[in-house]
Amino acid sequence: MEDLNALLEPGMLVSHPDRPEWGIGQVQSNIGGRITVNFREQGKVVIDGRHVTLLPVFDD
C-alpha cells in the first residue's frame, strides 16, 4: 500500500483517525514523514507519519 501521508501538502485539510475531537486540521508542513498540522480544537501538532495515516478532508 502506498504511503498516503506522502501525498499531503501544506494547505490540505485532514483529520486524525484516532482523535476526531481535534476537528479538522490544516497541514503546515510534511518533511521526512513528520507532518505538522494545525487542528481547530487542539492547535499545532507534529505527527509521526510512520504511526498514523491522516485522512484527507475534501468537503468541510
C-alpha positions in Angstrom: 0.0 0.0 0.0 1.3 3.4 -0.9 2.1 5.8 1.9 -0.9 8.2 1.7 0.8 10.7 4.1 3.5 11.3 1.4 0.8 13.0 -0.7 -0.1 15.6 1.9 1.0 19.1 1.1 0.8 22.4 3.1 -2.7 23.8 3.0 -4.5 20.5 2.7 -7.2 19.7 5.2 -7.0 16.4 7.2 -8.5 14.6 10.2 -6.8 12.3 12.7 -8.4 8.9 12.7 -7.9 8.3 16.4 -8.6 11.9 17.6 -11.9 13.1 16.0 -12.3 15.6 18.9 -9.4 17.5 17.4 -11.6 18.5 14.5 -10.3 19.3 11.0 -6.7 20.4 10.7 -4.6 22.2 8.0 -1.3 20.7 7.1 1.5 23.2 7.7 4.5 21.0 6.6 5.4 17.5 5.7 9.1 16.8 6.0 10.6 13.4 6.3 7.4 11.8 7.5 6.9 14.4 10.2 3.6 16.2 9.5 2.8 19.4 11.3 -0.9 20.1 11.4 -2.9 22.9 12.9 -6.1 21.4 14.3 -9.1 23.6 15.1 -9.7 22.2 18.6 -6.1 21.0 19.5 -3.8 23.5 18.0 -0.5 22.7 16.3 0.6 19.0 16.5 3.5 17.2 14.9 2.5 13.7 13.8 4.9 10.9 13.0 3.5 9.6 9.7 5.1 6.2 10.3 2.5 5.5 13.0 -0.6 7.5 11.9 -2.2 7.8 8.5 -4.1 11.1 8.4 -7.3 11.2 6.5 -7.7 13.9 3.8 -10.8 16.0 4.1 -12.3 17.2 0.8 -15.6 18.6 2.0 -15.6 20.9 5.0 
